[in-house]
């Protein structure tokens, strides 16, 4: 049953990629964003009332900054319910630590805020802040979706139709192109050739469009008709930086 579900999901991924190829932007970023939007919509109406999910959110101290503020645009009330419990739990932890510290020598135990910080995250104080949100449930879901969509993309590139569609798209952002190359190297190096050919085609086209955009900004050619090249800066930025709401 699990294998059948995986086949169905990969078929959905392939359809989503096919649709994303026709839209501006990295197709992998586009598909991930759609799936993440669906997950957030589901959480807004069902997930936040689930006891186990709520308990896990309290344990992980809520969502990462990106997903917190994305949810703030969708479900501010639900977010308030969650963070009321998170803040209550945080405050209880701090008060317990303060009581313990009051009975000890501060020189031996260290500053209260440092002990609380280490207890909260259970990690050395020297660790980078970016890792403190690794338990965000949406971040974990995004990683799983990303891995699945990238691998599905490479499987689909065995088809001439899908290679042609990718060549006509914006192309993959640097992050997902690198991930796709790494996946191909570890699973089927033959897929690298198709991936490189498609990405080269996309970059070459966008670069030509950007050069045309810059040329038409020259006063000598400013009267020439404008076309798709006028939005090529967006595609260039996407190829280089991807979608900030996804990466």
C-alpha positions, 0 to 999 in steps of 0.5 A, a space after each residue: 500500500 505504501 508503495 502504491 501511495 508513493 507511485 501516486 504521489 510521484 505521478 502528482 509531482 510529475 503533473 505539478 512539474 509539467 504545469 510549473 514548466 509553463 510558469 515563470 521561475 524555478 519549477 522546483 521552487 514553484 511546486 514546493 511553494 504550492 505544496 507548502 501552501 496546501 500544508 499551511 491551509 490544512 494546518 489553518 483549518 485542522 492541524 492546529 486543533 490536533 492535540 499531538 501536533 500542538 504538543 509537538 509545536 510546544 516542544 519545538 518552540 513553534 515555527 521558524 521565522 519564515 513559516 511563522 510570518 507566512 502563517 501570520 498572513 493566513 491564520 493570525 488567530 490560530 498562530 496566537 493560540 499556538 504561541 500562547 501555549 509556547 510562551 506559557 511553557 517558555 515562561 514556566 521553564 525560565 521560572 523553574 531555572 530562576 528558582 534553581 539558580 537562586 539556591 546556587 552560586 551564580 559563579 558556579 552555574 553561570 548566567 541564568 539566561 545562558 543556562 536557560 538557553 542551553 536547556 531550551 535548545 539542548 545544544 552548545 552555546 556556540 552553535 549557529 542560531 540558524 540551527 535553533 529552528 530545525 524542529 519546525 514542522 513545516 521546515 521538515 515537511 519542506 525538506 521531504 517534499 524538496 527531495 521527492 520533487 527533485 528526484 521525480 524531476 530527474 526521473 521525468 527527464 528520461 522523457 523527451 517531452 519533459 526535457 523539452 518542457 524544462 528547456 522552455 522554462 526559466 530553468 532551475 535555481 542554483 540551489 535546486 540545480 545543485 541538489 539535482 546534480 548531487 542526486 543524479 551523481 548518487 543514483 543515476 549519473 546518466 541523468 546528469 547529461 540531460 540535466 546539464 543540457 536543459 539548464 544550459 539552454 535555459 541560462 543561455 536564453 535568459 542571458 540573451 534576454 537580459 542582454 537585450 533588455 540592457 541594450 534597449 535601455 540605451 537611448 539609441 535603441 529606446 524607441 524599439 518595441 518592447 517584449 518579454 526581455 523587459 521582465 528577464 531580470 526576474 528570471 535572471 534573479 530566479 536562476 541565481 537566487 531562487 524563490 526566497 519563500 521556499 529556500 
